[in-house]
Amino acid sequence: MNYQTVYNSIIHNAKNMSRFKSDTTYYERHHIVPRCLMGSDEESNLVLLTAKEHFICHKLLTKIHPKNNSLRHAYWMMCTMTSSNQSRYKVPSSSYERAKNAIREIKSKDWKDRTKNPNYTNPKLGEKNGMYGVHRFGVDNPFFGKSHTDDTKVKIRNTKKEYYKHNISKTKDTIWINNGLTDKRHPASVNIPEGYNEGRMKFTCPHCSILVGGANAKRYHFDNCKSKAKSDDLSRI
């Protein structure tokens, strides 16, 4: 079987049907040339497929490019991942087994590389990560000047409410306390032990002079502070 011909036929037929999403018709957006193969997000490279067509296309892509791990991983996701927003096609057991074996092979090789090669480094860490050291503030941020619609805000809010409704945090009914050296959670109904104060430790960011604390302190301040990034940019001028 010529997998490429079958793939092209499905794409061609879908393109000629002038499809569009609606409340009554379910489609999934598909990249004709996958992004892992340098495919773009241009409209010409996108097509709306039914859930079944989408699954078949990803299966065909693994046949056309059998050594591409990204496509094999995408096929595995098609077989297993579900969400409230997607009516995934229910795959037959033979397809599931094939996808499972492919992902097992990928993860097995990755694990062997990690454990047996003393020089192995995660290719996505440090300077090998394309976003390493990149500060996308202002117009450089892809979301600059945009905002979520009211409908999107409601969806985000409801999703979070539903999550916390069924995943009650272990930190419920607790407070943060610190002794000047470390933070920890403490039952709110129990007296604070001697030598501790309520709240998390606070530090002054050396770049913006803001008093910060908590889990996101290092994420938005210190080495990742916007003020530091701006001063670094000015120093290059």
C-alpha positions in Angstrom: 0.0 0.0 0.0 1.2 3.5 -0.8 0.6 5.3 2.5 1.5 8.7 1.1 -1.2 8.4 -1.6 -3.8 7.4 0.9 -2.8 10.3 3.1 -2.9 12.8 0.3 -6.4 11.5 -0.8 -7.9 12.0 2.7 -6.4 15.6 2.9 -7.5 16.4 -0.6 -11.1 15.3 0.0 -11.3 17.1 3.3 -10.0 20.3 1.7 -12.5 20.2 -1.1 -15.5 19.9 1.3 -15.1 23.5 2.7 -15.6 22.4 6.3 -16.0 24.7 9.2 -16.5 24.1 12.9 -19.9 24.6 14.6 -21.9 23.5 17.6 -23.4 20.6 15.7 -20.4 19.4 13.7 -17.2 18.2 15.3 -13.9 18.5 13.5 -10.3 18.5 14.6 -7.6 20.8 13.1 -4.7 18.9 11.5 -1.3 20.1 10.2 -0.9 18.6 6.7 2.8 18.8 6.9 3.5 18.1 10.6 5.3 20.8 12.6 8.1 18.3 13.5 8.7 18.2 9.7 8.9 22.0 9.5 5.3 22.4 8.7 3.9 25.9 9.3 0.7 27.2 11.1 -0.4 28.9 7.9 -4.0 28.3 6.8 -2.8 26.5 3.7 -1.1 23.8 5.9 -4.3 23.3 8.0 -7.3 21.1 7.3 -10.4 20.1 9.3 -10.8 16.4 9.8 -13.3 14.2 11.5 -12.0 12.4 14.6 -11.7 9.1 12.6 -9.9 10.8 9.7 -7.5 12.6 12.1 -6.6 9.3 13.7 -6.1 7.5 10.4 -3.9 10.4 9.1 -1.6 10.2 12.2 -1.4 6.4 11.8 -0.4 6.9 8.1 2.2 9.4 9.1 3.9 6.8 11.3 4.0 4.5 8.3 5.3 7.2 6.0 8.0 8.3 8.5 8.6 5.2 10.7 11.7 6.6 12.4 10.2 9.9 13.5 9.7 9.8 17.2 7.6 12.9 17.3 5.1 11.4 15.0 5.1 8.1 16.9 4.5 10.0 20.1 1.6 12.0 18.5 0.0 8.7 17.3 0.2 7.4 20.9 -1.5 10.5 22.2 -4.2 10.1 19.6 -4.8 6.5 20.9 -5.0 7.5 24.6 -5.6 11.1 25.3 -9.2 12.4 25.8 -10.7 15.7 27.0 -14.1 17.3 27.5 -13.4 19.3 24.3 -12.5 16.5 22.0 -14.6 13.5 20.9 -11.7 11.2 20.2 -12.1 8.2 17.8 -12.1 5.0 19.8 -9.2 3.0 18.5 -9.2 -0.8 17.9 -7.0 -3.0 20.1 -4.5 -3.7 17.3 -3.8 0.0 16.8 -3.5 0.6 20.5 -0.9 -2.3 20.8 1.1 -0.9 17.9 1.2 2.6 19.3 2.0 1.2 22.8 5.0 -0.8 21.4 6.2 2.3 19.5 6.1 4.5 22.6 7.7 1.8 24.7 10.6 1.6 22.3 11.1 5.4 22.4 11.0 5.5 26.2 13.2 2.5 26.6 15.9 4.0 24.3 15.7 7.3 26.2 16.0 5.6 29.5 19.1 3.6 28.4 20.7 6.8 27.1 20.1 8.5 30.5 21.4 5.6 32.6 24.3 4.1 30.6 25.8 7.2 29.0 27.7 9.3 31.6 27.8 12.2 29.1 24.1 12.2 28.4 22.3 15.5 28.8 18.7 16.2 28.2 18.6 18.0 24.8 15.9 20.4 26.0 17.9 21.7 29.0 20.2 24.6 29.2 21.6 26.3 26.0 20.3 23.4 23.9 16.8 24.6 24.6 15.7 27.1 21.9 14.1 29.3 24.5 17.1 29.3 26.9 17.9 32.9 28.0 15.1 34.3 25.8 13.1 37.1 27.5 9.8 37.7 25.6 8.5 40.9 27.1 6.2 43.6 25.5 5.9 43.2 21.8 8.1 40.2 21.8 5.5 38.3 23.7 3.1 36.5 21.3 0.2 37.4 23.6 1.1 41.1 23.7 -1.9 43.4 23.1 -4.3 40.5 23.2 -6.8 39.3 25.8 -8.9 36.3 26.4 -12.6 36.6 25.4 -15.2 36.5 28.1 -16.2 33.0 27.0 -12.6 31.8 27.3 -12.3 33.3 30.8 -15.4 31.5 31.9 -14.1 28.2 30.5 -10.8 28.7 32.3 -12.6 29.6 35.5 -14.9 26.6 35.4 -12.1 24.2 34.5 -10.1 25.3 37.6 -13.2 25.1 39.8 -14.0 21.6 38.6 -10.4 20.5 39.2 -10.2 21.8 42.7 -13.6 20.5 43.5 -12.4 16.9 42.9 -8.7 17.4 43.9 -8.9 18.8 47.4 -5.4 20.1 48.2 -3.4 18.6 51.0 -2.7 22.1 52.1 -6.3 22.8 53.0 -6.7 24.2 56.5 -3.0 24.9 56.8 -0.9 28.1 56.9 2.7 29.0 55.9 5.1 29.6 58.7 8.9 30.3 58.7 11.8 30.5 61.1 13.9 32.8 59.0 15.7 29.8 57.4 12.9 27.8 55.8 9.2 27.8 55.1 6.8 25.0 55.9 3.1 24.3 56.1 1.5 24.1 59.5 -2.1 23.1 60.6 -4.1 26.3 61.0 -5.9 24.9 64.1 -2.6 24.3 66.0 -0.6 27.0 67.7 2.5 28.2 65.8 5.6 26.7 67.4 8.2 28.8 69.2 10.7 30.4 66.9 8.3 30.5 63.9 6.3 33.4 62.4 3.3 33.2 60.2 3.8 33.7 56.5 6.5 32.9 54.0 10.0 34.4 54.0 10.5 37.5 52.0 13.5 38.7 50.0 14.3 41.9 48.2 15.0 41.4 44.5 18.4 43.0 43.8 17.2 44.2 40.3 13.8 45.8 41.0 14.0 46.2 44.8 10.5 44.5 45.2 10.0 42.4 48.3 9.0 39.0 47.1 8.4 35.5 48.4 6.7 32.2 47.6 7.1 29.7 44.8 7.2 32.2 42.0 9.8 34.5 43.5 12.7 33.0 41.4 10.4 32.6 38.4 9.8 36.3 38.0 12.6 37.9 40.0 16.4 37.6 40.7 18.0 36.1 37.6 14.7 36.2 35.7 13.7 39.7 36.7 12.4 42.0 33.9 14.6 44.8 35.3 17.7 42.6 34.9 16.7 41.7 31.3 16.3 45.3 30.4 19.6 46.3 32.0 21.3 43.5 30.1 19.8 44.7 26.9 21.0 48.3 27.5 24.5 47.1 28.3 24.7 45.5 24.8 24.0 48.8 23.1 
